[in-house]
């Protein structure tokens, strides 16, 4: 009975791996927070159920002149959208939860790189005035964290190149 009780409270191998991954993220300057992300159906409506995952925010990636907000959420419904419905859905299997302004094709293509590479484990991509974040199931390792940081820095460069030229935009600061 004593051994069973101790084994019950001990962290599993999976729990230890996640704790190590989160610690590595925090040490490398990534803010980690548990989140519930909404689910967007094929018609573009937000549903009651949600994806539960961790939000990894790259707060050390500077965004200049970006005061608007975007959040792209993975859709559970993989069927084709109806004609004329959710026309602003640039990425198959994903929908806009927040879309304050149009993004350039180059920026969309960069986001699509990440969503296709991590299609099974990624829930969300968020770009706010103070940070770029991803929501994912943490089915990865240190190399994935490094890839995410490089991806976020490149996205910030693309955003800065566009928005510094366009001037400051008004919009959302951050969503918590």
C-alpha positions, 0 to 999 in steps of 0.5 A: 500500500505504501509503495502504491501511494508513493508511485501514485504521486511520483511524476511519470516519465511524460511529466518529467519530459514536459517539465524539462522542456518547459525549464529549457524554454524558460531558461532560453527566454520563452514565457510558458503558460497553460492555455485553453484555445478556442476551436473554430468550425468550418463556417468560421464560428467559435465552438464551445470545446477547446484545445488545451495546450501550452502557450510559448511566447517569444517576448524577447522578439522585438515587434516595432510599430505592430499594435494590431493583433492576429490569432490563427487557431487550428480547426477541428473540422478538416472538411472543405469550407462552403462557397463564400464562407470564411473567405479570409481563411488563408491556411487549410485547417486553420481559421482566424480568431482575431484578424485586425489587419491584412497580412502580406503573402510573405508573412502568411507563407512564413506562418504556413511553414510552421503550421505545416511542419507542426500540423499535429502538435500546433494549436495556435499562432498569435501575433500581438503588439508585445509578443509572438506566441504559439500554442502546442501540445509540447510533443517536441524537444530542445531542437523544436524550441530552437526552431520556434525561436528562429521562426519567431525572430524571422516572423518579427523581421517580416512584420517589422519590415512591413509595419515600420513602412506602413506606420503605427497601427492601432489595435489590440495590445495583448490577449491573456 
